[in-house]
């Protein structure tokens, strides 16, 4: 009888403990069916559902697709992938043009010509070879500037109103669904890098306050540096002094695009990513590298600018791009179909008058909506 009572008491206590533990687990652990991306994504869209399924699989220790935390590496392009690239061009073009046009008497004429070319092309197609011309001119324009001075220049420009939109500044022009994705990866113990063709110190300040990754996780185009007291001595012959500062030296090491991005990942990360996100041919090599012969379940996506109502997307050319990417095993994120909102409901597309775009000297260009270079 005594043994029976003890046994019954044990069963009762065990049952209470089990129910309490299960209740606590339900409160602290998310349901396996809970969507990880939902707030800014169109309900039922394939890209969000596929990404949710992927994240659940690779973060579940019981899953055959589980990826250890140390190997959860994700890489993102910046312009056109995380933030606006149609404003009217990528952020670096705009901040460069703004700075040079406001310091026209301090820069060489050929640098000024590139800045003016960018301004004149607002609302039109990007001129051929602009990436190389702009980066080379930028290196010269910023010669002698410290990293703090560059950061302040970017901070100032971020406060200007976005060209072609009302209701947001240039620094707020991030795609809300992609920022949600970026943050979701961080919450699921991914190490996230930005791998961009923009100069890395500019990017470090562009993302400051929006994307919470350390500066060392920004990989971009390289401008040369020099110590202020170095003179013409080579780096290997000069010892940095306590009063020195590091400044841009006016040289440009080549654009970080296409296979240069792969080289940079190998050199600076040292691991093959399992996720990659881009939006253009300059990101294609990085995406293929991510999914090629990867020992882990991997995926790559292209953000396609196919929304002509809320954004300045190329609806006509989008289908061909989607087909090409899909043939290479790359997923599609459609701005038109997959983004419930792009910049938020308070942001409205406000195209500038065509005559103001074609005539940069028009009086109307001084308004925020018709200020393609962001000039004050």
Buried (B, 14 or more C-beta within 10 A) or exposed (E): EEEEEEEEEEEEEEEEEEEEEEEEEEEEEEEEEEBBBBEBBBEEBBBBBBBBEBBBBBBEEEEEEEBEEEBBBBBBBBBBBBBBBBBBBBBBBBBBBBBBBEEEEEBEEEBBBBBBBBBBBBBEEBBEEBBEBBBBBBBBBBBEBBBEBBBEBBBBBBEBBBBBBEBBBBBBBBBBBBBBBBBBBBEBEBBBBBBBBBBBBBBBBBBBEBBEBEEEBBBBBBBBBBBBBBEEEEEEEBEEEEEBBEBBBBBBEEBBBBEBBBEBBEEEBEEBBBBBBBBBEBBBBBBBBBBEEBEBBBBBBBBBBBBBEBBBBBEEEBEEBBEEBEEEEBBBBBBBBBBBBBBEEEBEBBEBBEEBBEEBEBEBBEEBBBBBBBBE
